[in-house]
């Protein structure tokens, strides 16, 4: 392959192909302008770099932060193996995302200097996390060895399951329109929608199905076919939740449950939160009404949940709106026109209720349980996640296997492990698209879920070696019991608790 056809990153191409950023479309929010990046001779690129403030970068969709550097991602997007979707990170500090998606990379690659246009003020650097720690390196080395003979992407098992679910959706929707909605159809179609969300769109929008970003993007739109939005999901889940798991005031999975629920340990609960462990499960069936109906507002305003701004192109919004209209026409408008009755309305309600309850139930279990760790909003106040062994200090194990406890920042790998849990095994993993392997998924979001049963024992063994708690629940009931106790605890906090 010639350098002309691939751009200046030819030597780094294998790593980028195995782990590009993600699938999402370029952003420009109304009212924001592109910062003009001066064309500099190559030899002057690293001389007298402009110093940007964090606010300047936030208001500039063509810039992003990696470590202390400020980069022109519009120019880099032309050569990025993951395609122009990298522009989704315009106006953001993408350091955590970079190391999360490119785990084999120890530092920002040298070829990126061509796209570096400045640096960020020292006080604006987010020092919350540190990467490439000893436990991280060992996990990735052993997992890489395990998967050496396998592709990390989707295999025949995945594609067989995906085809079956999509054919089931088409068949059920045809019957839904041709012969009319029924209770049985509503229940089955709701479950099929949930399984498509868990098994297909989830991997696709993480870029875990194929090294070809176009394939991931196409399959990612199955989220829109089942009533969701690929664009909103990526903003909430990939951009917001994954790199900042259980980080108070930042992780949208914590914050968007307010005011009905208090899932944040750093917030003082309201009086009704004392009862949230009683009403949390019944509330789950209403999630779809928010996703589908309020989602229209979020797509139009380009703000997830009305407050998390989306740096996305107008044409992505248009695609999302068109697919949302198509969904509403198939599931609501046409059935009500052909079969106008309360029974039809009841079946639509049941369809949404079944699908959202199934999804919400397993989402709830993943990061809410007794002893789960949280991270403070303010990176300078965040304490280190527990990475030390229960062995005596000064032992050979301690000296050889642990990071300097005075090192700055939280171990990102340990944080992902201690804020997540793994439930059950292969059977539930096959059914739920690997959602039950939440620890493995957060460590390896770009590995297709069909491989998680292979790497889970490795992660668990390394955690035991390093004295890091691996949160495992053998059954749904044991996980649910722990989750409800945690929900009750968060609803009955006497005052603000301190995060770890």
VOLOVO-419737 format. One record per residue (C-alpha): x, y, z. Coordinates in Angstrom, 3 decimals, always signed. Example, Ala and Ser with C-alpha at 12.3 -4.5 7.8 and 13.67 -1.06 7.14 Angstrom:
BEGIN
{{+12.300,-4.500,+7.800}}
{{+13.670,-1.060,+7.140}}
# end
This chain:
BEGIN
{{+0.000,+0.000,+0.000}}
{{+1.438,+3.355,-0.962}}
{{+1.848,+6.212,+1.476}}
{{-0.105,+8.402,-0.915}}
{{-3.219,+6.254,-0.585}}
{{-3.139,+5.909,+3.157}}
{{-1.711,+9.161,+4.436}}
{{+1.162,+9.751,+6.839}}
{{+0.092,+7.213,+9.452}}
{{+1.142,+4.126,+7.480}}
{{+3.392,+2.705,+10.212}}
{{+0.636,+3.010,+12.804}}
{{-2.081,+1.620,+10.534}}
{{-2.364,-1.890,+12.081}}
{{-3.083,-0.550,+15.575}}
{{-5.606,+1.964,+14.275}}
{{-7.384,-0.634,+12.170}}
{{-7.755,-2.846,+15.204}}
{{-8.996,-0.026,+17.387}}
{{-10.335,+3.116,+15.719}}
{{-12.252,+5.596,+17.843}}
{{-15.897,+4.724,+17.215}}
{{-18.794,+5.236,+14.835}}
{{-20.488,+8.612,+15.028}}
{{-20.906,+11.483,+12.613}}
{{-19.143,+14.826,+12.579}}
{{-20.527,+17.611,+14.640}}
{{-21.166,+21.287,+14.310}}
{{-23.579,+22.834,+16.768}}
{{-25.558,+25.920,+15.773}}
{{-23.839,+29.038,+17.073}}
{{-20.375,+27.459,+17.058}}
{{-17.650,+28.321,+14.583}}
{{-14.644,+26.428,+13.330}}
{{-11.344,+27.771,+14.570}}
{{-9.127,+28.695,+11.666}}
{{-6.000,+26.578,+11.875}}
{{-3.011,+28.275,+10.273}}
{{-1.134,+26.305,+7.632}}
{{+2.388,+25.933,+8.951}}
{{+5.452,+24.455,+7.282}}
{{+6.181,+21.000,+8.664}}
{{+9.376,+22.142,+10.391}}
{{+7.448,+24.823,+12.293}}
{{+4.658,+22.569,+13.515}}
{{+6.105,+22.050,+16.962}}
{{+7.509,+25.527,+17.453}}
{{+5.658,+28.194,+19.401}}
{{+2.420,+26.252,+19.616}}
{{-0.593,+28.307,+20.547}}
{{-1.907,+27.814,+24.069}}
{{-5.647,+27.158,+24.158}}
{{-7.988,+27.378,+27.085}}
{{-10.400,+24.532,+27.724}}
{{-13.304,+26.815,+26.885}}
{{-11.793,+27.675,+23.496}}
{{-11.536,+23.994,+22.602}}
{{-15.070,+23.300,+23.801}}
{{-16.355,+25.985,+21.445}}
{{-14.353,+24.644,+18.480}}
{{-15.774,+21.456,+16.911}}
{{-12.725,+20.988,+14.691}}
{{-10.362,+20.717,+17.670}}
{{-9.879,+18.083,+20.335}}
{{-7.487,+17.464,+23.194}}
{{-5.182,+14.457,+23.496}}
{{-2.993,+14.556,+26.595}}
{{-1.819,+18.211,+26.635}}
{{-1.945,+18.621,+22.871}}
{{-4.689,+20.298,+20.835}}
{{-5.273,+18.647,+17.453}}
{{-7.095,+19.517,+14.247}}
{{-9.248,+16.422,+13.854}}
{{-10.894,+17.758,+10.683}}
{{-7.602,+17.333,+8.845}}
{{-6.819,+14.042,+10.546}}
{{-10.249,+12.629,+9.688}}
{{-9.206,+12.345,+6.038}}
{{-6.664,+9.692,+7.002}}
{{-8.248,+8.102,+10.059}}
{{-8.834,+4.369,+9.388}}
{{-12.087,+4.635,+11.320}}
{{-13.328,+7.218,+8.857}}
{{-14.572,+10.788,+9.403}}
{{-16.693,+9.662,+12.356}}
{{-13.814,+10.690,+14.600}}
{{-15.110,+14.239,+14.258}}
{{-17.758,+13.323,+16.803}}
{{-15.138,+14.222,+19.404}}
{{-14.770,+17.797,+18.223}}
{{-14.606,+20.265,+21.090}}
{{-13.748,+17.598,+23.660}}
{{-10.881,+16.188,+25.641}}
{{-10.612,+12.791,+23.938}}
{{-7.649,+11.455,+25.942}}
{{-9.651,+8.851,+27.846}}
{{-11.416,+7.776,+24.662}}
{{-8.106,+7.460,+22.843}}
{{-6.579,+5.063,+25.348}}
{{-9.885,+3.240,+25.818}}
{{-10.225,+2.519,+22.102}}
{{-6.508,+2.175,+21.300}}
{{-5.322,+0.045,+24.232}}
{{-2.180,-1.121,+22.416}}
{{-0.937,+2.454,+22.193}}
{{+1.411,+3.599,+24.926}}
{{+1.457,+7.215,+23.823}}
{{+0.113,+9.600,+21.206}}
{{+1.716,+8.349,+17.943}}
{{+4.388,+10.497,+16.338}}
{{+2.507,+11.013,+13.075}}
{{-0.171,+12.944,+14.999}}
{{+2.288,+15.831,+15.398}}
{{+1.342,+16.884,+11.875}}
{{-2.155,+17.673,+13.134}}
{{-1.133,+19.291,+16.404}}
{{-2.003,+22.978,+16.398}}
{{-1.485,+23.898,+20.028}}
{{-1.485,+22.831,+23.623}}
{{-3.864,+23.197,+26.529}}
{{-3.313,+25.268,+29.639}}
{{-1.674,+23.152,+32.322}}
{{-4.441,+23.783,+34.852}}
{{-7.049,+22.550,+32.344}}
{{-5.519,+19.106,+31.913}}
{{-7.778,+16.336,+33.253}}
{{-5.565,+14.216,+35.493}}
{{-8.294,+11.935,+36.787}}
{{-6.958,+8.759,+35.176}}
{{-3.694,+7.103,+34.309}}
{{-3.265,+4.374,+31.709}}
{{-0.928,+1.541,+30.749}}
{{-0.505,+0.467,+34.361}}
{{+0.850,-2.956,+35.290}}
{{-2.532,-4.590,+35.753}}
{{-3.733,-3.069,+32.476}}
{{-0.696,-4.332,+30.567}}
{{-1.021,-7.846,+31.970}}
{{-4.732,-8.119,+31.204}}
{{-4.233,-6.916,+27.644}}
{{-1.167,-9.093,+27.068}}
{{-2.958,-12.246,+28.217}}
{{-6.182,-11.450,+26.372}}
{{-4.193,-10.689,+23.225}}
{{-2.470,-14.047,+23.528}}
{{-5.819,-15.823,+23.995}}
{{-7.312,-14.176,+20.907}}
{{-4.171,-14.378,+18.793}}
{{-5.638,-17.039,+16.524}}
{{-9.095,-15.438,+16.476}}
{{-10.484,-12.243,+15.048}}
{{-11.765,-9.808,+17.715}}
{{-14.651,-8.984,+15.384}}
{{-17.993,-10.690,+14.835}}
{{-17.967,-14.350,+13.826}}
{{-20.527,-16.704,+12.274}}
{{-22.273,-17.114,+15.637}}
{{-22.893,-13.375,+15.797}}
{{-24.098,-13.101,+12.201}}
{{-26.391,-16.106,+12.540}}
{{-27.983,-14.590,+15.624}}
{{-28.237,-11.147,+13.993}}
{{-29.935,-12.499,+10.871}}
{{-32.400,-14.508,+12.951}}
{{-33.356,-11.486,+15.080}}
{{-33.753,-9.156,+12.100}}
{{-35.890,-11.692,+10.224}}
{{-37.986,-12.175,+13.355}}
{{-38.488,-8.407,+13.590}}
{{-39.561,-8.123,+9.939}}
{{-41.946,-11.093,+10.240}}
{{-43.546,-9.850,+13.448}}
{{-43.925,-6.298,+12.159}}
{{-45.536,-7.592,+8.961}}
{{-48.026,-9.533,+11.042}}
{{-48.459,-6.502,+13.342}}
{{-49.616,-4.434,+10.350}}
{{-51.248,-7.101,+8.149}}
{{-53.401,-8.884,+10.756}}
{{-53.313,-6.356,+13.583}}
{{-51.601,-6.034,+16.982}}
{{-52.209,-8.663,+19.664}}
{{-50.913,-9.169,+23.188}}
{{-48.751,-12.121,+22.133}}
{{-47.226,-10.177,+19.236}}
{{-46.585,-7.191,+21.500}}
{{-44.703,-9.277,+24.058}}
{{-42.614,-11.165,+21.505}}
{{-41.844,-8.099,+19.387}}
{{-40.869,-6.135,+22.504}}
{{-38.401,-8.870,+23.446}}
{{-37.035,-9.055,+19.899}}
{{-36.462,-5.289,+19.911}}
{{-34.609,-5.564,+23.213}}
{{-32.432,-8.405,+21.912}}
{{-31.609,-6.481,+18.727}}
{{-30.528,-3.583,+20.909}}
{{-28.352,-5.792,+23.073}}
{{-26.910,-8.084,+20.412}}
{{-26.584,-5.970,+17.267}}
{{-26.676,-2.206,+17.707}}
{{-24.633,-2.312,+20.907}}
{{-21.631,-3.963,+19.266}}
{{-22.112,-2.008,+16.036}}
{{-22.096,+1.406,+17.679}}
{{-19.032,+0.444,+19.675}}
{{-17.339,-0.404,+16.371}}
{{-16.942,-4.025,+17.489}}
{{-18.592,-5.882,+14.599}}
{{-16.124,-5.164,+11.810}}
{{-12.880,-3.267,+11.110}}
{{-14.882,-1.568,+8.334}}
{{-16.536,+1.485,+9.888}}
{{-19.194,+1.482,+7.170}}
{{-20.402,-1.957,+8.281}}
{{-20.558,-0.824,+11.897}}
{{-22.427,+2.307,+10.918}}
{{-24.974,+0.415,+8.840}}
{{-25.645,-2.143,+11.577}}
{{-25.703,+0.667,+14.136}}
{{-28.854,+2.034,+12.545}}
{{-30.730,-1.000,+13.848}}
{{-31.002,+1.149,+16.975}}
{{-33.188,+3.528,+14.970}}
{{-35.212,+0.662,+13.503}}
{{-36.300,-0.413,+16.997}}
{{-37.304,+3.110,+18.040}}
{{-34.073,+4.447,+19.486}}
{{-31.433,+6.717,+18.010}}
{{-27.929,+5.691,+17.106}}
{{-26.800,+9.299,+17.417}}
{{-28.263,+9.817,+20.905}}
{{-27.079,+6.397,+22.076}}
{{-23.488,+7.076,+21.066}}
{{-23.526,+10.434,+22.833}}
{{-24.973,+8.971,+26.018}}
{{-23.259,+5.597,+26.127}}
{{-19.978,+5.670,+24.227}}
{{-18.985,+9.312,+24.639}}
{{-20.495,+9.864,+28.093}}
{{-20.833,+6.655,+30.073}}
{{-17.940,+4.403,+29.051}}
{{-14.919,+6.629,+29.727}}
{{-16.480,+8.175,+32.848}}
{{-18.228,+5.195,+34.428}}
{{-19.846,+6.096,+37.763}}
{{-18.167,+9.509,+37.775}}
{{-20.523,+11.719,+39.734}}
{{-22.115,+14.650,+37.919}}
{{-20.540,+13.462,+34.615}}
{{-21.660,+9.898,+33.815}}
{{-25.072,+10.401,+32.134}}
{{-26.236,+6.987,+33.356}}
{{-26.092,+8.397,+36.877}}
{{-27.466,+11.834,+36.187}}
{{-30.385,+11.226,+33.813}}
{{-32.356,+9.234,+36.399}}
{{-32.914,+12.419,+38.419}}
{{-35.293,+13.650,+39.828}}
{{-37.320,+10.427,+40.025}}
{{-34.328,+8.473,+41.294}}
{{-31.157,+9.352,+43.146}}
{{-28.356,+7.162,+41.796}}
{{-25.544,+9.547,+42.741}}
{{-23.780,+9.082,+46.056}}
{{-22.669,+12.734,+46.126}}
{{-26.209,+14.111,+46.042}}
{{-28.563,+14.553,+48.954}}
{{-31.743,+12.560,+48.225}}
{{-35.235,+14.042,+48.245}}
{{-37.918,+12.660,+50.541}}
{{-39.446,+10.427,+47.853}}
{{-36.132,+8.736,+47.197}}
{{-36.560,+6.908,+50.506}}
{{-39.009,+4.696,+48.654}}
{{-37.137,+4.339,+45.363}}
{{-36.196,+0.717,+45.993}}
{{-39.933,-0.039,+45.901}}
{{-40.771,+1.770,+42.673}}
{{-37.539,+1.379,+40.649}}
{{-38.615,-1.863,+38.951}}
{{-42.138,-0.669,+37.984}}
{{-40.598,+2.513,+36.544}}
{{-38.424,+0.559,+34.131}}
{{-41.278,-0.220,+31.756}}
{{-41.702,+3.516,+31.077}}
{{-38.179,+3.988,+29.713}}
{{-39.268,+3.485,+26.109}}
{{-41.703,+6.382,+26.331}}
{{-38.770,+8.654,+27.142}}
{{-36.458,+7.099,+24.550}}
{{-39.013,+7.211,+21.739}}
{{-41.124,+10.299,+22.401}}
{{-38.739,+12.648,+24.217}}
{{-36.035,+11.381,+21.892}}
{{-37.667,+13.348,+19.090}}
{{-36.973,+16.543,+21.041}}
{{-33.398,+15.452,+21.740}}
{{-32.721,+14.676,+18.068}}
{{-34.144,+18.020,+16.972}}
{{-32.263,+20.067,+19.595}}
{{-29.108,+17.922,+19.350}}
{{-29.045,+17.466,+23.118}}
{{-29.300,+14.081,+24.787}}
{{-31.750,+14.238,+27.689}}
{{-32.111,+17.926,+26.951}}
{{-28.689,+18.879,+28.339}}
{{-25.809,+16.778,+26.911}}
{{-24.945,+18.622,+23.703}}
{{-24.253,+16.511,+20.635}}
{{-21.602,+17.668,+18.211}}
{{-23.195,+16.033,+15.218}}
{{-23.753,+17.039,+11.601}}
{{-27.168,+18.174,+10.457}}
{{-27.480,+15.267,+8.064}}
{{-27.098,+12.828,+10.947}}
{{-29.976,+14.562,+12.649}}
{{-32.020,+14.304,+9.478}}
{{-31.324,+10.586,+9.171}}
{{-32.325,+10.078,+12.812}}
{{-35.541,+12.043,+12.352}}
{{-36.484,+10.167,+9.175}}
{{-35.893,+6.796,+10.811}}
{{-37.869,+7.889,+13.881}}
{{-40.820,+8.859,+11.660}}
{{-40.492,+5.533,+9.843}}
{{-40.628,+3.678,+13.166}}
{{-43.660,+5.604,+14.427}}
{{-45.430,+5.007,+11.109}}
{{-44.829,+1.217,+11.278}}
{{-45.640,+0.697,+14.933}}
{{-48.218,+3.376,+15.821}}
{{-49.697,+5.376,+12.949}}
{{-50.484,+2.608,+10.452}}
{{-51.813,+0.110,+13.039}}
{{-54.059,+2.777,+14.596}}
{{-55.301,+3.779,+11.155}}
{{-56.083,+0.187,+10.172}}
{{-57.281,-1.030,+13.584}}
{{-58.465,+2.027,+15.575}}
{{-59.261,+0.782,+19.064}}
{{-58.165,+0.875,+22.691}}
{{-56.909,-2.671,+22.181}}
{{-54.395,-1.413,+19.594}}
{{-53.247,+1.337,+21.958}}
{{-52.910,-1.209,+24.755}}
{{-50.761,-3.472,+22.575}}
{{-48.462,-0.562,+21.671}}
{{-48.131,+0.264,+25.372}}
{{-47.339,-3.380,+26.126}}
{{-44.793,-3.570,+23.302}}
{{-42.878,-0.591,+24.650}}
{{-43.258,-1.706,+28.242}}
{{-41.870,-5.216,+27.646}}
{{-38.889,-4.014,+25.618}}
{{-37.907,-1.197,+27.950}}
{{-38.336,-3.301,+31.097}}
{{-36.074,-6.034,+29.730}}
{{-33.383,-3.546,+28.744}}
{{-33.715,-1.392,+31.846}}
{{-33.639,-4.373,+34.192}}
{{-30.249,-5.599,+33.001}}
{{-28.845,-2.076,+32.644}}
{{-29.764,-1.429,+36.279}}
{{-27.848,-4.472,+37.501}}
{{-24.603,-3.650,+35.693}}
{{-23.287,-0.702,+37.755}}
{{-25.553,-0.571,+40.796}}
{{-24.791,-3.021,+43.574}}
{{-23.423,-3.063,+47.121}}
{{-19.814,-1.903,+47.286}}
{{-19.700,-0.439,+43.774}}
{{-17.101,+2.308,+43.410}}
{{-17.742,+5.890,+42.326}}
{{-15.421,+8.636,+41.119}}
{{-15.624,+12.279,+42.088}}
{{-16.546,+14.907,+39.501}}
{{-13.512,+17.036,+40.349}}
{{-10.418,+15.176,+39.104}}
{{-8.128,+16.972,+41.526}}
{{-10.183,+15.683,+44.462}}
{{-10.551,+12.106,+43.206}}
{{-8.812,+9.579,+45.361}}
{{-7.216,+6.483,+43.931}}
{{-9.294,+3.373,+43.358}}
{{-8.068,+0.448,+45.465}}
{{-5.367,-1.320,+43.505}}
{{-3.313,-2.808,+46.283}}
{{-3.281,-6.385,+47.379}}
{{-4.439,-7.677,+50.724}}
{{-0.915,-9.069,+51.142}}
{{+1.417,-7.351,+53.580}}
{{+3.067,-4.182,+52.472}}
{{+6.663,-4.652,+51.448}}
{{+6.145,-8.205,+50.240}}
{{+7.677,-9.286,+46.952}}
{{+4.213,-9.346,+45.335}}
{{+3.630,-5.758,+46.436}}
{{+6.881,-4.419,+45.072}}
{{+6.725,-6.216,+41.756}}
{{+3.080,-5.902,+40.814}}
{{+1.770,-2.535,+41.921}}
{{+2.079,+0.991,+40.701}}
{{+3.721,+3.634,+42.843}}
{{+0.941,+4.685,+45.189}}
{{+2.131,+8.286,+44.804}}
{{+1.494,+8.201,+41.040}}
{{-0.991,+10.806,+39.888}}
{{-4.540,+9.836,+38.971}}
{{-6.795,+6.813,+39.213}}
{{-5.877,+3.586,+37.476}}
{{-8.464,+3.664,+34.674}}
{{-8.459,-0.115,+34.272}}
{{-9.083,-0.722,+37.974}}
{{-11.794,+1.941,+37.948}}
{{-13.618,+0.171,+35.117}}
{{-13.421,-3.128,+36.974}}
{{-14.586,-1.816,+40.342}}
{{-17.480,+0.195,+38.899}}
{{-18.879,-2.762,+36.928}}
{{-19.999,-6.331,+37.500}}
{{-20.238,-9.637,+35.694}}
{{-23.349,-11.795,+35.944}}
{{-23.826,-15.469,+35.094}}
{{-22.028,-16.949,+32.115}}
{{-22.221,-18.086,+28.495}}
{{-25.959,-18.698,+28.220}}
{{-26.970,-15.263,+29.487}}
{{-24.117,-13.773,+27.455}}
{{-25.438,-15.338,+24.260}}
{{-28.960,-14.129,+24.969}}
{{-28.065,-10.593,+26.086}}
{{-25.229,-9.790,+23.724}}
{{-22.564,-9.971,+26.420}}
{{-24.217,-7.282,+28.553}}
{{-23.752,-9.548,+31.575}}
{{-19.965,-9.431,+31.005}}
{{-19.936,-5.760,+31.933}}
{{-16.376,-5.770,+33.337}}
{{-14.956,-7.353,+30.193}}
{{-17.023,-5.087,+27.983}}
{{-15.780,-1.937,+29.705}}
{{-12.181,-3.077,+29.367}}
{{-12.596,-4.171,+25.748}}
{{-15.492,-2.274,+24.123}}
{{-14.034,-2.959,+20.664}}
{{-14.102,-6.747,+21.062}}
{{-17.309,-8.394,+19.857}}
{{-19.385,-9.843,+22.705}}
{{-19.121,-13.410,+21.399}}
{{-15.530,-13.502,+22.704}}
{{-16.238,-12.356,+26.275}}
{{-16.634,-15.893,+27.704}}
{{-13.048,-16.569,+26.587}}
{{-11.513,-13.516,+28.230}}
{{-13.585,-13.352,+31.444}}
{{-11.513,-16.026,+33.269}}
{{-8.324,-14.162,+32.367}}
{{-9.589,-10.856,+33.732}}
{{-10.755,-12.571,+36.897}}
{{-7.392,-14.299,+37.453}}
{{-5.423,-11.068,+36.981}}
{{-7.758,-9.225,+39.351}}
{{-7.150,-11.883,+41.998}}
{{-3.393,-11.577,+41.510}}
{{-3.461,-7.799,+41.941}}
{{-5.913,-7.758,+44.823}}
{{-8.624,-5.962,+42.820}}
{{-12.178,-6.983,+43.603}}
{{-13.893,-8.677,+40.654}}
{{-17.600,-8.137,+41.188}}
{{-19.264,-11.377,+40.110}}
{{-22.850,-12.514,+40.669}}
{{-23.664,-16.166,+39.935}}
{{-27.390,-15.563,+39.480}}
{{-29.826,-12.834,+38.469}}
{{-31.443,-13.014,+41.895}}
{{-28.179,-12.441,+43.774}}
{{-27.414,-9.450,+41.560}}
{{-30.943,-8.036,+41.884}}
{{-30.889,-8.396,+45.666}}
{{-27.608,-6.481,+45.891}}
{{-28.866,-3.846,+43.430}}
{{-32.055,-3.152,+45.396}}
{{-30.038,-2.776,+48.601}}
{{-27.773,-0.259,+46.858}}
{{-30.763,+1.663,+45.460}}
{{-32.235,+1.789,+48.964}}
{{-28.929,+3.012,+50.363}}
{{-28.705,+5.823,+47.788}}
{{-32.246,+6.885,+48.564}}
{{-31.636,+7.084,+52.297}}
{{-28.318,+8.910,+52.490}}
{{-28.239,+11.116,+55.598}}
{{-25.886,+13.570,+53.928}}
{{-23.423,+13.761,+51.082}}
{{-21.176,+10.708,+51.033}}
{{-17.627,+10.726,+49.789}}
{{-16.808,+8.990,+46.495}}
{{-13.811,+6.795,+46.052}}
# end
